[in-house]
Amino acid sequence: MRYFKVFMVVAVALGAVACSDPAKDLPKAAIEANKKPVTVEQVAATDGKLVYSINGDNSKLEWTGSKVTGKHDGGFKKFKGTAETPTGKVEHLKLAVEIDIASLYSDDEKLTAHLLSKDFFGVETNPTASFLSTVVAKGEGDNWNVSGSLELNNHVQHITFPATIGISPEGLKVKAAFSINRKDFGMSYPGIPDNLIRDDVAIRIDVNASLVE
């Protein structure tokens, strides 16, 4: 019996070590409460011209969540968006993206179903999520700080995250890796007592938007 207990302690310890937090070394998105609703259509009301098209065919929106004993990768297959800049400059860029929550996928079929339930995204009552940028400001090095309203799971927060952005006649490129706290968006499901889910979720964005002529 003593050896069995020692074995179990070692097994649990190894499991914890094997799953490092994937969001640990990523910059955390700054959060500021914002109750103003956002829609992709708001971009069309600006003075600038919509010049780029963002979608699941030319871009990627991925995430990694973790718990004590493991991690899971996933993303969204379907999303649509626009980007425009009347001057061609990054600091005048305006982004708007709408995500089809039902297109969520993960590396585990059972997990995908649970994530779509009311414990997390609640797809039946919250079928879409959206992001509308408000400011794109120069950051450190090659980074730009993108600020805007993120509406997710019927919660709206104003977030800021670092990204590298390139604009050319060939298209728009945006790359970002940061973390958000799921509880800021009402996702407080803890997991089971001996395998708790971490609050921070790693987000990866890779946009290769085509120029709309």
C-alpha positions in Angstrom: 0.0 0.0 0.0 2.8 2.4 0.8 4.4 1.8 -2.6 1.1 2.4 -4.3 0.7 5.8 -2.5 4.2 6.8 -3.5 3.5 5.8 -7.1 0.3 7.9 -7.2 2.1 11.0 -5.8 4.8 10.7 -8.4 2.3 10.1 -11.2 0.4 13.3 -10.3 3.6 15.3 -10.0 4.8 14.2 -13.4 1.4 15.0 -15.0 1.6 18.5 -13.6 5.1 19.0 -14.8 4.2 17.7 -18.3 1.6 20.3 -18.8 3.2 23.7 -18.6 0.9 26.7 -19.0 0.8 27.6 -22.7 -0.4 31.2 -21.8 2.3 31.8 -19.2 4.8 33.6 -21.4 2.4 35.4 -23.6 1.4 39.1 -23.0 -2.0 39.4 -21.4 -4.6 41.4 -23.2 -5.3 44.5 -21.2 -9.0 44.6 -20.2 -11.2 47.5 -19.7 -15.0 47.0 -19.2 -17.0 48.3 -22.2 -20.7 47.7 -22.4 -21.1 49.3 -25.8 -22.3 46.7 -28.3 -20.2 46.1 -31.4 -21.1 45.0 -34.9 -19.2 44.4 -38.1 -21.5 46.7 -39.9 -20.3 49.7 -37.9 -17.1 49.8 -40.0 -19.2 50.5 -43.1 -20.3 53.8 -41.5 -16.8 55.2 -41.4 -15.4 57.7 -43.9 -12.8 55.3 -45.2 -13.3 52.6 -47.9 -13.4 48.9 -47.0 -10.3 47.6 -48.7 -9.5 44.2 -47.2 -11.5 41.0 -46.7 -10.8 38.7 -43.8 -12.2 35.2 -43.6 -11.4 31.6 -42.5 -10.0 30.8 -45.9 -7.1 33.3 -45.8 -6.6 33.7 -42.0 -6.4 31.7 -38.8 -7.9 32.2 -35.3 -6.6 29.6 -32.9 -6.5 29.1 -29.1 -4.9 26.8 -26.6 -6.5 26.1 -23.2 -5.0 24.1 -20.4 -5.7 22.3 -17.1 -3.5 20.7 -14.5 -2.8 17.5 -16.4 -3.0 18.6 -20.0 -3.8 21.1 -22.7 -6.0 21.3 -25.8 -5.6 23.2 -29.1 -8.4 24.5 -31.2 -9.8 27.4 -33.1 -12.6 28.7 -35.3 -13.2 27.6 -38.9 -15.6 30.3 -39.9 -15.3 34.0 -39.4 -15.7 37.1 -41.6 -14.3 40.6 -41.4 -13.1 43.7 -43.0 -10.2 46.1 -42.6 -9.8 49.5 -44.0 -7.3 52.3 -43.9 -8.1 55.5 -45.9 -4.4 56.5 -45.8 -2.6 53.2 -46.3 -1.0 53.7 -42.9 -1.2 51.1 -40.0 -2.2 53.7 -37.4 -5.4 54.5 -39.4 -6.3 50.8 -39.7 -9.8 49.8 -38.6 -10.6 46.1 -38.1 -13.9 44.3 -37.7 -14.4 40.6 -37.3 -17.4 38.4 -36.6 -16.9 34.8 -35.5 -19.3 31.9 -36.0 -19.1 30.2 -32.6 -20.6 27.0 -34.0 -17.5 26.6 -36.1 -15.4 26.1 -33.0 -13.2 23.0 -33.1 -10.7 21.3 -30.8 -8.5 18.3 -30.7 -11.2 16.3 -28.8 -14.7 15.8 -30.0 -16.2 15.6 -26.5 -14.4 18.7 -25.4 -15.7 20.6 -28.5 -19.3 19.7 -27.5 -18.7 20.9 -23.9 -17.1 24.2 -25.0 -20.2 24.9 -27.1 -22.5 24.4 -24.1 -23.6 27.0 -21.6 -20.6 26.2 -19.4 -18.4 28.1 -21.8 -19.5 29.7 -25.1 -23.3 29.0 -24.9 -23.7 28.8 -28.7 -27.5 28.5 -28.5 -27.9 31.9 -27.0 -24.7 33.5 -28.2 -24.1 32.3 -31.8 -21.5 34.9 -32.7 -18.6 36.8 -31.2 -17.2 40.1 -32.6 -14.2 42.4 -32.4 -14.2 46.0 -33.5 -10.9 48.0 -33.3 -10.9 51.5 -31.9 -7.2 52.4 -31.9 -4.0 51.0 -33.5 -1.0 52.6 -31.8 2.8 52.1 -32.2 4.2 49.8 -29.6 7.7 48.5 -28.8 9.9 47.3 -31.7 7.9 46.0 -34.6 4.7 45.7 -32.5 1.5 47.7 -32.7 -1.0 47.9 -29.9 -4.4 47.0 -31.1 -7.3 48.2 -29.0 -11.0 47.5 -29.4 -14.2 46.0 -28.2 -14.5 42.2 -27.9 -18.0 40.8 -27.5 -17.9 37.2 -26.4 -20.4 35.0 -24.6 -22.7 38.1 -24.1 -19.9 40.0 -22.4 -18.2 43.0 -23.9 -14.7 44.0 -22.8 -12.3 46.6 -24.2 -9.0 44.8 -24.8 -5.5 45.8 -26.0 -3.0 43.3 -27.4 0.3 43.6 -29.3 0.5 42.6 -33.0 2.8 42.8 -35.9 1.0 44.4 -38.9 2.1 44.8 -42.5 0.1 46.7 -45.2 0.9 46.5 -48.9 -0.9 46.4 -52.3 -0.7 42.6 -52.1 -2.7 42.5 -48.8 -2.8 42.9 -45.1 -0.9 40.7 -42.7 -1.5 40.7 -38.9 0.1 38.3 -36.5 -0.5 38.3 -32.7 -0.1 35.9 -29.8 -1.5 36.9 -26.4 -3.7 35.6 -23.6 -7.1 36.5 -22.3 -8.8 35.5 -19.0 -11.8 33.4 -19.8 -13.6 34.5 -16.6 -13.6 38.1 -18.0 -16.1 36.7 -20.5 -18.3 34.8 -18.0 -16.6 31.4 -18.5 -16.2 30.3 -14.9 -16.6 26.6 -15.2 -13.8 25.3 -12.9 -13.2 21.7 -14.1 -13.0 18.8 -11.7 -11.3 19.3 -8.3 -8.1 17.4 -9.1 -7.8 18.7 -12.6 -8.7 22.4 -12.6 -8.9 24.4 -15.8 -6.6 27.4 -16.0 -8.1 30.9 -16.4 -5.7 32.2 -19.0 -6.2 31.0 -22.6 -3.6 31.5 -25.3 -4.9 33.2 -28.5 -3.1 33.2 -31.9 -4.1 35.4 -34.8 -2.7 35.0 -38.3 -4.4 37.3 -40.8 -3.5 37.3 -44.5 -6.3 39.4 -45.9 -6.8 40.0 -49.6 -7.1 43.5 -51.1 -10.5 44.3 -52.4 -10.4 46.1 -55.7 
